[in-house]
């Protein structure tokens, strides 16, 4: 077993509490869990890129890291508009 595969599994397990909070908690807690899930997913993609030996996948992680915060802010803006 590769250490990167183990790290990928741990990061996948870290997404489970985020999913539970997103589906069951209050609105502000959902936004925080969504932002944390974006960060964890970015790290997950980076560990997969390292494990597979394909550094070109790191571009996808960079794009996700750059678009995660603005996406959450746009979601919060529209959520505030309809609540």
C-alpha positions in Angstrom: 0.0 0.0 0.0 1.3 3.4 -1.0 1.4 6.2 1.5 -0.4 8.5 -1.0 -3.2 5.9 -1.3 -3.6 5.9 2.5 -3.7 9.7 2.5 -6.4 9.6 -0.2 -8.5 7.2 1.9 -8.1 9.4 5.0 -9.2 12.5 3.0 -12.2 10.6 1.7 -13.2 9.7 5.2 -12.8 13.4 6.2 -15.5 14.3 3.6 -18.1 12.2 5.4 -18.6 14.6 8.4 -18.8 17.5 5.9 -21.6 15.7 4.0 -23.5 15.0 7.2 -23.3 18.7 8.2 -24.3 19.8 4.7 -27.5 17.7 4.8 -28.5 18.2 8.4 -27.3 21.4 9.9 -28.4 25.0 9.9 -27.7 27.3 6.9 -24.5 29.0 8.1 -23.0 25.6 9.2 -23.7 24.3 5.7 -21.7 27.1 4.2 -18.8 26.4 6.4 -19.0 22.7 5.7 -19.1 23.4 2.0 -16.0 25.5 2.1 -14.2 22.8 4.1 -15.3 20.2 1.6 -13.8 22.3 -1.2 -10.5 22.4 0.7 -10.5 18.7 1.4 -11.3 17.9 -2.2 -8.4 20.1 -3.4 -6.1 18.1 -1.1 -7.6 14.9 -2.3 -6.9 15.8 -5.9 -3.4 16.7 -5.1 -2.8 13.3 -3.3 -4.2 11.5 -6.3 -2.0 13.4 -8.7 1.0 12.5 -6.6 -0.1 8.8 -6.3 -0.7 8.5 -10.1 2.5 10.3 -11.0 0.6 12.8 -13.2 1.5 16.3 -12.3 -0.9 17.7 -14.9 -3.8 16.9 -12.6 -2.4 19.5 -10.2 -3.9 22.1 -12.5 -7.3 20.8 -11.7 -6.6 21.2 -8.0 -5.3 24.7 -8.5 -8.5 25.7 -10.4 -10.7 24.2 -7.7 -8.7 26.1 -5.0 -9.1 29.3 -6.8 -12.8 28.9 -7.6 -13.9 27.4 -4.3 -14.2 30.6 -2.2 -15.9 32.7 -4.9 -18.3 29.9 -5.6 -19.2 29.7 -1.9 -19.6 33.5 -1.8 -21.9 33.5 -4.8 -23.9 30.6 -3.2 -24.2 32.6 0.0 -25.3 35.7 -1.9 -28.2 33.9 -3.6 -29.0 32.0 -0.4 -29.3 35.3 1.4 -31.5 36.7 -1.3 -34.1 33.9 -1.1 -34.2 33.6 2.8 
